[in-house]
Amino acid sequence: MAAERRSPLAMVVLALLAEEPMHAYRIQSKIRSRRQDEIVNVAQRNSVYQAIERLVRDGYAAVRHTDREGGRPERTVYEITPAGRAMLIDRLRAMLSTPAREFPEFPAALAFVMLLDAQDARVQLEKRASALAARLATLAGDIETSDRMGLPRLFVLETEYALAATRTELDFVRGVAGDLAAGRLTWSPEWLADMAAHFEP
């Protein structure tokens, strides 16, 4: 049977619980300290708590106990269940083996880039190229830091992937921006109207 679809955040939470039982704040701290907030969205403060609630509701995680340290509020410690461990392994296999249908913003913007004029599109893509170049430098720095620390490659595969994907996107964006700058790629309202009349059924 195909593995049940789960959000990437839920999978990260479950994977951390597979390491050891922990409370929600510790899970959130580990996600940030391991830079896994680059691969899952934890911008909203309650994201991790909501993911845990869903995992508990579905029987993939359970409350182990509650504890209190000093004068701090009581914290609930969660653990992965046998069903959660089985689902995690099945889902990891599916995520590694099968490309998912994902719907990022950038391809949608490219599909309608002609709503801008060619000059405006070039300016926006050059801004994107600058942002991608900065991200590429950050990722390369992360890899270098990991190498200096002697961190095994196994623990930086997601950073290697992000580096490769960012480099490919940057090459593409620079190429399109260059074609726009040189006039090899261009359009006008009249040309678009002609294309619409020619190709639309």
C-alpha positions as CSV (number, residue, x, y, z in Angstrom):
1,M,0.0,0.0,0.0
2,A,1.3,3.5,-0.8
3,A,2.5,5.4,2.2
4,E,0.1,8.0,3.6
5,R,0.8,11.5,2.6
6,R,2.1,13.7,5.4
7,S,3.4,17.3,5.5
8,P,7.2,17.6,5.5
9,L,7.0,19.3,9.0
10,A,5.1,16.3,10.4
11,M,7.7,14.0,9.0
12,V,10.5,16.0,10.6
13,V,8.8,16.1,13.9
14,L,8.2,12.3,13.8
15,A,11.8,11.7,12.8
16,L,13.0,13.7,15.8
17,L,10.7,11.8,18.1
18,A,12.2,8.6,16.6
19,E,15.6,9.8,18.0
20,E,14.2,10.2,21.5
21,P,11.1,11.4,23.4
22,M,11.0,15.2,23.7
23,H,8.8,18.2,24.3
24,A,7.6,20.6,21.6
25,Y,10.0,23.4,22.5
26,R,13.0,21.0,22.2
27,I,11.7,19.8,18.8
28,Q,11.5,23.4,17.6
29,S,15.0,24.2,18.9
30,K,16.5,21.1,17.2
31,I,14.8,22.0,13.9
32,R,16.4,25.5,14.1
33,S,19.8,24.4,15.4
34,R,20.1,21.8,12.6
35,R,19.1,24.4,10.1
36,Q,16.1,22.2,9.1
37,D,14.0,25.3,9.1
38,E,15.4,25.6,5.6
39,I,13.5,22.5,4.5
40,V,10.3,22.9,6.6
41,N,8.2,26.0,7.4
42,V,8.3,26.8,11.2
43,A,7.8,30.5,10.7
44,Q,4.5,30.3,12.6
45,R,5.1,29.9,16.3
46,N,2.4,27.2,16.7
47,S,3.4,25.1,13.6
48,V,5.3,22.4,15.6
49,Y,2.6,22.2,18.3
50,Q,-0.1,21.8,15.6
51,A,1.9,19.1,13.8
52,I,2.3,17.2,17.1
53,E,-1.4,17.5,17.9
54,R,-2.2,15.9,14.5
55,L,0.3,13.2,15.0
56,V,-1.1,12.3,18.4
57,R,-4.7,12.5,17.1
58,D,-3.8,10.0,14.3
59,G,-2.0,7.7,16.7
60,Y,1.6,8.3,15.3
61,A,2.8,10.0,18.5
62,A,1.7,9.8,22.1
63,V,2.2,11.6,25.4
64,R,5.0,9.9,27.4
65,H,4.8,12.1,30.5
66,T,4.8,15.7,31.7
67,D,7.7,17.4,33.5
68,R,8.4,20.7,35.2
69,E,11.9,22.3,35.5
70,G,12.3,24.8,38.2
71,G,9.7,27.6,37.9
72,R,9.0,26.9,34.3
73,P,5.6,25.9,33.0
74,E,4.8,22.2,32.8
75,R,5.9,20.6,29.5
76,T,4.5,17.6,27.8
77,V,7.0,15.0,26.5
78,Y,6.0,13.1,23.4
79,E,7.2,9.8,21.9
80,I,6.7,8.1,18.6
81,T,4.4,5.1,18.5
82,P,5.0,1.8,16.7
83,A,2.4,2.9,14.1
84,G,4.2,6.2,13.8
85,R,7.6,4.5,13.3
86,A,6.1,2.2,10.6
87,M,4.4,5.2,8.8
88,L,7.6,7.2,9.0
89,I,9.7,4.5,7.3
90,D,7.0,3.9,4.6
91,R,6.8,7.6,4.0
92,L,10.5,8.1,3.8
93,R,10.8,5.3,1.2
94,A,8.0,6.9,-0.9
95,M,9.6,10.4,-0.6
96,L,13.0,9.2,-1.7
97,S,11.7,7.0,-4.5
98,T,8.9,8.9,-6.1
99,P,9.0,12.5,-7.3
100,A,6.1,14.4,-5.8
101,R,3.8,16.7,-7.7
102,E,4.7,20.0,-6.1
103,F,3.4,23.5,-6.9
104,P,6.1,26.1,-6.2
105,E,5.5,29.8,-7.0
106,F,8.3,30.4,-9.5
107,P,7.0,28.2,-12.4
108,A,3.5,29.8,-11.9
109,A,5.1,33.2,-12.3
110,L,7.1,32.1,-15.4
111,A,3.8,30.9,-16.9
112,F,2.4,34.5,-16.8
113,V,5.6,36.5,-17.1
114,M,4.2,38.1,-20.3
115,L,1.9,40.2,-18.1
116,L,5.0,42.3,-17.4
117,D,6.9,44.0,-20.2
118,A,10.2,42.4,-21.1
119,Q,12.3,45.1,-19.4
120,D,10.4,44.7,-16.1
121,A,10.6,40.9,-16.3
122,R,14.4,41.3,-16.8
123,V,14.7,43.6,-13.7
124,Q,12.8,41.2,-11.5
125,L,14.8,38.1,-12.7
126,E,18.0,40.0,-12.0
127,K,16.8,40.6,-8.5
128,R,16.0,36.9,-8.1
129,A,19.5,36.1,-9.5
130,S,21.1,38.3,-6.8
131,A,19.0,36.6,-4.1
132,L,19.9,33.1,-5.4
133,A,23.6,34.0,-5.6
134,A,23.5,35.1,-1.9
135,R,21.7,31.8,-1.0
136,L,24.3,29.9,-2.9
137,A,27.1,31.5,-1.0
138,T,25.3,30.7,2.3
139,L,24.8,27.1,1.4
140,A,28.4,26.7,0.2
141,G,29.5,28.2,3.5
142,D,27.4,25.7,5.4
143,I,29.0,22.9,3.5
144,E,32.5,24.3,4.3
145,T,31.6,24.6,8.0
146,S,30.4,21.0,8.1
147,D,33.6,19.9,6.4
148,R,35.7,21.8,9.0
149,M,33.7,20.2,11.8
150,G,34.3,16.8,10.4
151,L,30.5,16.2,10.0
152,P,29.8,13.1,8.0
153,R,28.3,13.7,4.5
154,L,25.2,11.7,5.6
155,F,24.1,14.7,7.7
156,V,24.4,17.3,5.0
157,L,22.8,15.6,2.1
158,E,19.8,18.0,2.2
159,T,22.3,21.0,2.1
160,E,24.1,19.4,-0.9
161,Y,20.7,19.0,-2.7
162,A,19.7,22.7,-1.9
163,L,23.1,23.8,-3.2
164,A,22.7,21.8,-6.5
165,A,19.1,23.0,-7.0
166,T,19.9,26.6,-6.2
167,R,22.9,26.5,-8.6
168,T,20.7,25.1,-11.4
169,E,18.0,27.7,-10.8
170,L,20.5,30.5,-10.8
171,D,22.0,29.4,-14.1
172,F,18.5,29.3,-15.6
173,V,17.5,32.7,-14.2
174,R,20.7,34.3,-15.4
175,G,20.2,32.7,-18.9
176,V,16.7,34.1,-19.2
177,A,17.6,37.5,-17.9
178,G,20.5,37.6,-20.4
179,D,18.2,36.7,-23.3
180,L,15.8,39.4,-22.2
181,A,18.7,41.9,-22.0
182,A,20.0,41.0,-25.5
183,G,16.5,41.0,-27.1
184,R,16.6,37.3,-27.9
185,L,13.5,36.9,-25.8
186,T,10.9,39.6,-26.0
187,W,7.2,40.2,-26.6
188,S,4.7,43.0,-27.1
189,P,0.9,43.3,-26.7
190,E,0.4,43.0,-30.4
191,W,2.6,39.9,-30.7
192,L,0.8,38.3,-27.7
193,A,-2.6,39.0,-29.3
194,D,-1.4,37.4,-32.5
195,M,-0.2,34.3,-30.7
196,A,-3.5,34.1,-28.8
197,A,-5.4,34.2,-32.1
198,H,-3.1,31.7,-33.7
199,F,-2.8,29.1,-30.9
200,E,-6.0,29.3,-28.9
201,P,-8.8,26.9,-30.0
